[in-house]
């Protein structure tokens, strides 16, 4: 299951980077991929320890990013605090 969610995470990070007009190759992209797969692995480990369902990355926000043109994480923080 972890291999499948890791592949999904790589695809979602790539799609989000592309829609957000961020590089999809090079060192910055690889750093972003490593962080995303590491976070996915840690979340999956914690879910296994507590005997819950594994976490998964979702790409549904890509449509919202493309529609609004807003890809800043700080906007997400502000909305979360509201």
PyMOL commands that set and color helices and strands:
alter all, ss='L'
color gray80, all
select helices_A, chain A and resi 2-19+27-49+61-68+73-81
alter helices_A, ss='H'
color red, helices_A
deselect
rebuild
show_as cartoon
